[in-house]
C-alpha cells in the first residue's frame, strides 16, 4: 500500500505519469466519471481549508465516488482527546482513502503508520503540502510546456511556507533549474532547505529582498501570503503582511510569457489589477489542482 506524505515519496517518473493522467482527464472527462464508483474518500481536516478540501471532494465526486469527513478538529473526537492514530484507525473502517490536513508537522506520517488504507498528506503545519506541489508542477507543465530550464522566483513567506518547501524539493530533481528567493530577512528560506536540497543538489539560487531586482529573468513567479496562523507575535505579522504587493507596475520588466502562480488564499500580496493579465495563472492553478488530485486518487486506489 502506498501513501503520499512527502513529494519525495514520488519518483520523477511517477510524477510524469500523474501529470499525463491529469492532462488526459482534462481532455476526456467523461472517460473518468465512474472510475471510483462505490469508493469513499475521507477528508480529515484538523485545520481550516477551502481550496484543498473542496478540491479533494470535487475530485472524488467527479470520479464517481463519495466523500465523508470533517472540516475542523472541533467537530471530531479529537476535541475529546482522541489521538490522530486512533482517529485514523476508526476512519479506515469507513472509507477507502484518506486526505488529512493537520497543523502539526508529521501528523499524516503518524497516521500512515496506523492506517489500513492510503493516506494523502493535505498539508502538515509548515512542513509539507505534496498535492499543492503536484498542482504547481501540472500548472507549470501546462503553462510553460516544460519542467526543466526554468528560473523560478519564490516570493513572500519562505520561512513557514510549506508550499514553497515542497516545490523546491520537487523542482530540485529537474535539469537547469534556478531559484530566486525573495523575502524579508525575517521570512527567508530555512537553512536546512538551502543546505539539504539546494546546495546538496548543486541548484543555483540567489536571495534578495527586492521583488523587482530579478523580475526580467523569471519564467515563473510563485507568490505566497504571509501566514498569520504561523506567527506567535501579532505585531510581527502586521509589520510583514504587506511587505510585498505584486502589481502591474512591478511587472513592467517581466517576460511576456511569465507564469504567475499563487497557492491561495490571497490576502493582498497580488493586486487585483493583475488578475486580468494573461500571465496570471493562479485561478487556472485551482482547476489544475482538482485534476491532479483525481489522478492521484486513481493511482493510490490502483484504479486503471
C-alpha positions, 0 to 999 in steps of 0.5 A, a space after each residue: 500500500 502506498 501513501 503520499 506524505 512527502 513529494 519525495 515519496 514520488 519518483 520523477 517518473 511517477 510524477 510524469 505519469 500523474 501529470 499525463 493522467 491529469 492532462 488526459 482527464 482534462 481532455 476526456 472527462 467523461 472517460 473518468 466519471 465512474 472510475 471510483 464508483 462505490 469508493 469513499 474518500 475521507 477528508 480529515 481536516 484538523 485545520 481550516 481549508 477551502 481550496 484543498 478540501 473542496 478540491 479533494 471532494 470535487 475530485 472524488 465526486 467527479 470520479 464517481 465516488 463519495 466523500 465523508 469527513 470533517 472540516 475542523 478538529 472541533 467537530 471530531 473526537 479529537 476535541 475529546 482527546 482522541 489521538 490522530 492514530 486512533 482517529 485514523 484507525 476508526 476512519 479506515 473502517 469507513 472509507 477507502 482513502 484518506 486526505 488529512 490536513 493537520 497543523 502539526 508537522 508529521 501528523 499524516 506520517 503518524 497516521 500512515 503508520 496506523 492506517 489500513 488504507 492510503 493516506 494523502 498528506 493535505 498539508 502538515 503545519 509548515 512542513 509539507 503540502 505534496 498535492 499543492 506541489 503536484 498542482 504547481 508542477 501540472 500548472 507549470 507543465 501546462 503553462 510553460 510546456 516544460 519542467 526543466 530550464 526554468 528560473 523560478 522566483 519564490 516570493 513572500 513567506 519562505 520561512 513557514 511556507 510549506 508550499 514553497 518547501 515542497 516545490 523546491 524539493 520537487 523542482 530540485 530533481 529537474 535539469 537547469 533549474 534556478 531559484 530566486 528567493 525573495 523575502 524579508 530577512 525575517 521570512 527567508 528560506 530555512 537553512 536546512 532547505 538551502 543546505 539539504 536540497 539546494 546546495 546538496 543538489 548543486 541548484 543555483 539560487 540567489 536571495 534578495 529582498 527586492 521583488 523587482 531586482 530579478 523580475 526580467 529573468 523569471 519564467 515563473 513567479 510563485 507568490 505566497 501570503 504571509 501566514 498569520 496562523 504561523 506567527 506567535 507575535 501579532 505585531 510581527 505579522 502586521 509589520 510583514 503582511 504587506 511587505 510585498 504587493 505584486 502589481 502591474 507596475 512591478 511587472 513592467 520588466 517581466 517576460 511576456 510569457 511569465 507564469 504567475 502562480 499563487 497557492 491561495 488564499 490571497 490576502 493582498 500580496 497580488 493586486 487585483 489589477 493583475 488578475 486580468 493579465 494573461 500571465 496570471 495563472 493562479 485561478 487556472 492553478 485551482 482547476 489544475 489542482 482538482 485534476 491532479 488530485 483525481 489522478 492521484 486518487 486513481 493511482 493510490 486506489 490502483 484504479 486503471 
